[in-house]
């Protein structure tokens, strides 16, 4: 003889089935979300590392250029350039003195 299934057991089975599907979808969503978040953080970390490396390179270049500027402004370097360009030393400098004059404007 065949028994009639209990309706309350069927409702419990249906509720667990829906709950299992909801939990599966939630776990799938959270898994995809965590993978994309980890990937995004890895990309940002790599970009930060590259920018720090570029910053260090620029700081080193700035230091090298500062030393080069100091060398080019040095007295010894300028004296060497003066002799290479055949400049002469200015001796017996005479200054011209201009007397104050009044200027009258016409209307």
SULURFEN-V629956 format. One record per residue. N is the residue number from 1. SS is DSSP state (alpha for helix, beta for strand, coil for the rest). OMEGA is omega as a letter, one per 30 degrees, with the letter a starting at -180 (NA if undefined). Layout:
BEGIN
n=<N/N>
ss=<SS/SS>
omega=<OMEGA/OMEGA>
END
This chain:
BEGIN
n=<1/2/3/4/5/6/7/8/9/10/11/12/13/14/15/16/17/18/19/20/21/22/23/24/25/26/27/28/29/30/31/32/33/34/35/36/37/38/39/40/41/42/43/44/45/46/47/48/49/50/51/52/53/54/55/56/57/58/59/60/61/62/63/64/65/66/67/68/69/70/71/72/73/74/75/76/77/78/79/80/81/82/83/84/85/86/87/88/89/90/91/92/93/94/95/96/97/98/99/100/101/102/103/104/105/106/107>
ss=<coil/coil/coil/coil/coil/coil/alpha/alpha/alpha/alpha/alpha/alpha/alpha/alpha/alpha/alpha/alpha/alpha/alpha/alpha/alpha/alpha/alpha/alpha/alpha/alpha/alpha/alpha/alpha/alpha/alpha/alpha/alpha/alpha/alpha/alpha/alpha/alpha/alpha/alpha/alpha/alpha/alpha/alpha/alpha/alpha/alpha/alpha/alpha/alpha/alpha/alpha/alpha/alpha/alpha/alpha/alpha/alpha/alpha/alpha/alpha/alpha/alpha/alpha/alpha/alpha/alpha/alpha/alpha/alpha/alpha/alpha/coil/coil/alpha/alpha/alpha/alpha/alpha/alpha/alpha/alpha/alpha/alpha/coil/coil/coil/coil/coil/coil/coil/coil/coil/coil/coil/coil/coil/coil/coil/coil/coil/coil/coil/coil/coil/coil/coil>
omega=<a/l/l/l/a/a/a/l/l/l/l/l/l/l/l/l/l/l/l/l/l/l/l/l/l/l/l/l/a/l/l/l/a/l/l/l/l/l/l/l/l/l/l/l/l/l/l/l/l/l/l/l/l/l/l/l/l/l/l/l/l/l/l/l/l/l/l/l/l/l/a/l/a/a/a/l/a/l/l/l/l/l/l/a/l/l/l/l/l/l/l/a/l/a/l/l/l/a/l/l/l/l/l/l/l/l/NA>
END
